[in-house]
Amino acid sequence: MFELGPIFRALLRQKVGAILIALQIALTLSIMVNAIFMMQQRSSQMARPSGLDEANLFYLSNTVFGQNYNHEAALADDLRLIRGIPGVVDATQINAIPLSGGGWSMGLQHKAGEGEDDIGVAVYMVDDHGINTLGLELIAGENFQLTDIEWRPAASVSWPARAIVSQAMAEALYPGAYQTALGKTVYINQNEAIQISGIVKTLQAPWNGWDGVERSMLVPFQMENRNGRYMIRTEPGRRDELMPIIEKALAESNKNRIIRNVTSLEDTREDSYRSHNALNKILLLVIVILTLITAFGIVGLAMFSINRRRRQIGTRRALGATQLQVMRYFMLENFLISTLGVTIGAIAAVGLNIWLVSKFELAPLQPQLLVFGVLALYLVGQLAVFYPARKAAAISPATATRSV
C-alpha cells in the first residue's frame, strides 16, 4: 500500500482532476502568502506609536466670522479658559493634527542656497505648552520658553530661530548620530536659519502613508487664523467628559466664532487607518474563500476517485489491506498532489512578491511566511481528504466485489 507506483498510475488515469487541484493549491498559496504579507505590513503601520498621549487628547476647530476679531487677544483668553478647567492637563493652538491627512510640510537643508538637497519634514506650530499638551518625550535639548513664542500673522512667510525635531528627523539630517543634531543650524526656505534646540522621541506626521511619517518639527508660533485648532489634553479617563464642557465654555465665551469638529485623537487614528482595516478584512475574506474552495475541491476529487475505485478498494481489502492502510493510500495521494501544488505555488508567490515590491515599494517576502503557507496548505489538504479516506476505508470487501 505504500508503493508510489499504483498511486502515480491512478493519478495518471485522472490527471485532469489532479492537475486542477494542484493548480488550485498553487493559486491559493501564492495569493494567501502575499495577502498575509500585505496584512502584516498594514498591521505594523497601524501599530506604529504616534508619540502622543492619544487616549487623553482631543481637538476642536475655532472658526471666526465676526468683524474686527482680535485673534491674539482671543487666543490668549481661550487658552487661559481651557487650561483653567478642572481635569485639563494642558492646551495649545496647533496648525495641523497628527494622522489627520492634512497639514504642513517643508524641507530642511544643511546649507543655505538654491539647489541644495533638502529633507522633507512635517511642521507643527505650537507654543511653549505644545510638548506637554501632546504628551511628547523630550530626549535631548530643551522645550520652548515663553520668550521664544512668536506671533505669526496670516500673511507671514518667515520662520522662527529655533525648532524641536523628532528623533527620526534628526537621524535623517545626521545619519547614525542623531544626537549631534542638537544645537546645529539648518535652513528652511533655502536661506532662513533655524537652530535645533531639542529632540523628541517620536512625533508622527499628518500623513500615515508618507515614507517620512516619523519626520516632524515643532516651531514656536502662535498664529492668526480664522479657522484655527486647539489641541487639549485631559487627565486620564476624563476626555469624553470634558469634550462637551470645553466646547460649550468656548462657544459661550465669544459669540463671534463657531466651535466645531470636536474630535478625539483616537477617532482620528481610526479614520486615518480605516482603509487599512478594510483592506485587511477583504484580504482575510479572500484567503478564507480560496482555502475553502481548495478544501472542497480536494474532497470532491477524493470522493470521485473513491466512487470510481470501489472494486479496487474492495479487492485490496479482500487481500488483507487494513482500513488504516486504505486511509494512508488516499492521504499519500493527496500529499503528492499537494506537493506539486505548493511547489508551483511557492514559485508563483515569490514571483508575485517581486512584482509587488517593484510596483508598491513593499518589503521583500519573509521566507518563514512562505514556509508557513506551505505547511498550512499541506494541513488543509490532509484534513480535507480525511473524511473521504475514512469513507473509503469503511468499504467492506464483500460490498465492493458485488458493485459494478
C-alpha positions in Angstrom: 0.0 0.0 0.0 2.9 2.4 0.4 4.2 1.8 -3.1 4.2 5.0 -5.1 3.7 3.2 -8.4 0.0 2.4 -8.0 -0.7 6.0 -6.8 1.1 7.5 -9.8 -0.8 5.3 -12.2 -4.1 6.1 -10.5 -3.3 9.9 -10.8 -2.4 9.5 -14.5 -5.8 8.0 -15.1 -7.5 11.1 -13.6 -4.7 13.6 -14.3 -7.1 16.4 -15.2 -8.7 16.5 -11.8 -5.4 16.1 -10.0 -3.8 18.9 -12.1 -6.7 21.2 -11.4 -6.5 20.6 -7.7 -2.7 21.2 -7.8 -3.2 24.4 -9.7 -5.9 25.5 -7.2 -3.5 24.8 -4.3 -0.8 26.8 -6.2 -3.1 29.7 -6.7 -4.3 29.6 -3.1 -0.7 29.5 -1.8 0.6 32.4 -4.0 -2.3 34.7 -3.1 -2.6 33.6 0.6 1.1 34.2 1.3 1.2 37.6 -0.3 -2.2 38.6 1.2 -0.9 37.7 4.7 2.3 39.6 3.9 0.3 42.7 2.9 -1.9 42.4 6.0 1.2 42.2 8.2 2.6 45.3 6.5 -0.6 47.3 7.2 -1.0 46.0 10.7 2.6 47.1 11.5 1.8 50.5 10.1 -1.3 50.8 12.3 0.7 49.7 15.3 3.3 52.4 15.0 3.3 54.7 18.0 2.4 58.3 17.2 4.4 59.6 20.2 1.3 61.3 21.5 -0.9 60.7 24.6 -3.7 59.6 22.2 -6.1 58.3 24.9 -6.4 61.7 26.6 -6.2 64.1 23.6 -8.9 65.8 21.6 -9.0 68.8 19.4 -11.6 71.3 18.0 -11.9 73.9 15.4 -12.4 77.6 16.1 -14.0 79.3 13.1 -14.2 83.1 13.2 -16.9 85.0 11.4 -17.1 88.3 13.4 -15.5 91.5 12.1 -12.6 93.2 13.9 -11.8 90.0 15.7 -8.7 90.4 17.8 -7.0 87.0 17.2 -4.1 87.5 19.5 -6.2 88.5 22.5 -8.9 85.9 21.8 -6.3 83.2 21.6 -4.8 84.1 25.0 -8.3 84.2 26.5 -9.2 80.9 25.0 -6.1 79.1 26.2 -6.4 80.6 29.7 -10.0 79.5 29.8 -9.3 75.9 28.7 -6.3 75.4 30.9 -8.3 76.6 33.9 -11.0 74.0 33.6 -10.6 71.2 36.2 -9.4 68.0 34.6 -7.5 69.7 31.8 -3.7 68.9 31.8 -2.8 71.4 29.1 -3.8 73.0 25.8 -2.2 74.6 22.8 -3.1 76.1 19.5 -1.8 73.9 16.6 -1.8 74.2 12.9 -2.1 70.5 12.0 -3.3 67.3 13.6 -1.1 64.2 13.5 -2.6 61.4 11.4 -5.4 63.6 10.1 -4.3 63.5 6.5 -3.8 67.3 6.2 -1.0 69.5 7.3 2.1 71.5 6.6 5.4 70.2 5.2 8.7 71.9 4.4 12.3 71.0 3.5 15.3 71.4 5.8 18.8 71.6 4.3 22.3 71.7 5.7 23.5 74.6 3.7 21.7 77.8 2.6 21.1 78.5 -1.1 19.2 77.2 -4.1 19.9 73.7 -5.4 20.9 72.2 -2.0 19.4 68.9 -1.2 16.6 69.1 1.4 14.8 66.6 3.6 11.0 66.8 3.9 9.6 67.4 7.4 6.0 67.9 8.8 5.6 71.2 10.6 3.6 71.7 13.8 3.2 75.3 15.1 2.8 75.3 18.8 3.6 77.4 21.9 5.6 76.5 24.9 2.8 74.3 26.1 3.0 72.1 23.0 5.2 69.3 24.2 3.3 68.9 27.4 -0.1 69.1 25.6 0.8 66.4 23.1 2.5 64.2 25.7 5.8 64.0 23.8 9.0 62.7 25.3 11.8 65.2 25.1 15.0 63.1 24.8 17.5 65.9 24.2 17.8 69.7 24.5 15.1 71.9 26.0 11.5 72.9 25.5 10.5 76.3 24.1 10.4 79.2 26.5 7.7 81.8 26.6 10.1 84.3 25.1 10.6 82.0 22.1 7.0 82.2 21.0 6.4 84.5 18.0 3.1 85.8 16.7 2.6 84.8 13.0 0.2 87.0 11.0 -1.8 85.2 8.3 0.3 86.7 5.5 3.7 85.9 7.1 6.2 83.6 5.4 9.0 83.9 7.9 10.2 81.3 10.3 11.5 81.4 13.9 15.0 81.0 15.0 14.5 77.7 16.9 12.9 74.4 16.3 12.4 71.0 18.0 12.6 68.0 15.7 11.7 64.3 16.1 14.4 61.7 16.5 13.7 60.4 13.0 14.2 63.8 11.5 17.5 64.3 13.5 18.6 60.9 12.2 17.7 61.9 8.6 19.8 65.0 9.0 22.7 63.3 10.7 22.5 59.5 9.9 23.9 57.3 12.7 24.4 60.2 15.1 21.1 61.9 15.7 22.3 63.4 19.0 24.7 65.6 17.1 21.7 67.5 15.5 21.2 69.3 18.8 22.4 72.9 18.5 23.1 72.6 14.8 21.7 75.2 12.3 19.7 74.1 9.3 18.0 76.1 6.7 14.3 76.4 5.6 13.0 78.3 2.6 16.6 77.9 1.2 18.2 80.6 3.3 16.4 81.1 6.7 18.4 79.7 9.5 16.8 77.6 12.3 18.7 76.2 15.2 17.7 72.7 16.5 17.1 73.3 20.2 15.5 70.0 21.2 14.7 66.4 20.0 11.6 64.5 20.9 11.5 60.7 20.7 8.5 60.2 18.4 6.1 62.5 16.6 4.2 61.3 13.6 3.3 63.5 10.6 -0.3 64.0 9.5 0.1 61.5 6.6 0.2 57.9 7.5 1.2 56.7 4.0 4.2 59.1 3.7 7.6 57.3 3.9 8.8 60.1 6.2 5.9 59.8 8.6 8.2 59.9 11.6 9.9 63.1 10.4 8.4 66.1 12.2 9.3 69.5 13.5 7.8 71.8 16.2 8.2 75.6 15.7 7.3 78.2 18.4 4.5 80.0 16.7 1.0 81.3 17.6 -1.0 82.0 14.5 -3.5 84.4 13.2 -6.0 82.0 11.7 -9.7 82.3 11.0 -10.0 78.5 11.1 -7.7 77.7 14.0 -7.4 74.5 16.0 -6.9 73.8 19.7 -5.3 70.6 21.0 -6.4 69.7 24.5 -5.0 67.1 26.9 -7.1 65.9 29.8 -6.4 63.8 32.9 -6.7 60.0 32.2 -10.3 58.9 31.8 -11.8 62.4 31.6 -11.5 63.2 27.9 -15.1 62.2 26.9 -16.5 64.0 29.9 -14.6 67.3 29.2 -15.2 67.4 25.4 -18.7 68.9 25.6 -17.9 71.0 28.6 -15.0 72.8 26.9 -16.9 73.1 23.6 -19.8 74.9 25.5 -17.4 77.1 27.5 -15.6 78.3 24.4 -18.8 78.9 22.5 -20.3 81.0 25.3 -17.1 83.0 25.9 -17.1 84.6 22.5 -20.1 84.8 20.1 -18.0 85.9 17.1 -16.9 82.4 16.2 -18.2 78.8 15.9 -16.7 75.9 17.8 -17.0 72.7 15.7 -15.3 69.4 14.8 -14.7 68.3 18.4 -12.8 65.1 17.8 -10.7 62.7 19.9 -7.3 61.7 18.6 -8.2 58.1 18.9 -11.1 58.7 16.4 -8.6 60.4 14.1 -6.3 57.4 14.2 -9.3 55.1 13.4 -10.3 57.3 10.5 -6.7 57.5 9.3 -6.4 53.7 9.1 -9.9 52.9 8.0 -8.8 51.9 4.5 -6.0 49.7 6.0 -8.6 47.9 8.2 -11.0 47.5 5.3 -8.3 46.1 3.0 -7.1 43.7 5.7 -10.7 42.4 6.1 -11.1 41.9 2.4 -7.7 40.1 2.1 -8.7 37.8 5.0 -12.0 37.1 3.3 -10.2 36.2 0.1 -7.9 33.8 2.0 -10.8 32.1 3.7 -12.7 31.7 0.4 -9.8 30.4 -1.5 -8.9 27.9 1.3 -12.5 26.7 1.4 -12.7 26.3 -2.4 -9.4 24.3 -2.3 -10.6 22.1 0.6 -13.9 21.4 -1.1 -12.1 20.6 -4.4 -9.9 18.1 -2.6 -12.9 16.5 -1.0 -14.7 16.3 -4.4 -11.7 14.8 -6.2 -11.2 12.2 -3.4 -14.9 11.2 -3.3 -14.9 10.9 -7.1 -11.8 8.8 -7.0 -13.2 6.6 -4.4 -16.5 6.0 -6.2 -14.6 5.1 -9.4 -12.3 2.7 -7.5 -14.7 0.9 -5.2 -13.8 -2.5 -6.9 -10.1 -1.8 -6.5 -10.6 -0.8 -2.8 -12.7 -3.9 -2.1 -10.1 -6.1 -3.8 -7.3 -4.6 -1.7 -9.4 -5.1 1.4 -10.1 -8.7 0.5 -6.4 -9.3 0.0 -5.7 -8.2 3.6 -5.4 -4.4 3.4 -6.4 -2.8 6.7 -8.7 0.3 7.0 -5.6 2.3 8.1 -3.7 1.3 5.0 -6.6 2.4 2.8 -6.7 5.7 4.5 -3.0 6.2 4.2 -3.2 5.4 0.5 -5.6 8.3 -0.2 -3.8 10.7 2.2 -0.5 9.9 0.5 -2.1 10.5 -2.9 -3.3 13.9 -1.6 0.1 14.6 -0.3 1.6 14.1 -3.7 -0.9 16.4 -5.3 -0.3 19.0 -2.6 3.4 18.8 -3.2 3.0 19.6 -6.9 0.7 22.4 -6.0 2.8 24.0 -3.3 5.9 23.8 -5.5 4.2 25.7 -8.3 2.6 28.0 -5.7 5.9 28.8 -4.0 7.4 29.9 -7.3 4.3 31.9 -8.1 4.3 33.5 -4.6 7.9 34.7 -5.0 7.2 36.0 -8.5 4.1 37.9 -7.3 6.0 39.3 -4.4 8.8 40.6 -6.7 6.2 42.3 -8.8 4.5 43.9 -5.7 7.9 45.1 -4.3 8.7 46.7 -7.6 5.3 48.4 -8.0 4.4 49.3 -4.5 7.8 49.6 -2.7 6.9 46.9 -0.2 9.5 44.9 1.8 10.5 41.5 0.4 8.6 38.4 1.4 9.9 36.7 4.5 10.9 33.1 3.9 9.2 31.9 7.1 5.9 33.2 5.8 6.2 31.1 2.7 7.1 28.0 4.8 4.0 28.7 7.0 1.8 28.9 3.8 3.2 25.6 2.5 2.6 23.8 5.8 -0.8 25.3 6.2 -1.9 24.0 2.7 -0.4 20.6 3.4 -2.6 20.6 6.6 -5.7 21.8 4.8 -5.2 19.0 2.2 -4.8 16.3 4.8 -7.8 17.5 6.8 -9.9 17.8 3.6 -9.1 14.2 2.4 -9.5 12.7 5.9 -13.3 12.2 5.6 -13.2 10.7 2.1 -10.4 8.4 3.2 -12.4 7.2 6.1 -15.3 6.5 3.7 -13.0 4.5 1.5 -11.7 2.6 4.5 -15.2 1.7 5.6 -16.0 -0.1 2.3 -16.3 -3.8 3.1 -14.7 -6.3 0.8 -18.0 -8.1 0.0 -19.8 -4.9 -0.9 -17.0 -3.8 -3.1 -16.8 -7.0 -5.0 -20.6 -7.0 -5.7 -20.6 -3.4 -7.0 -20.4 -2.7 -10.8 
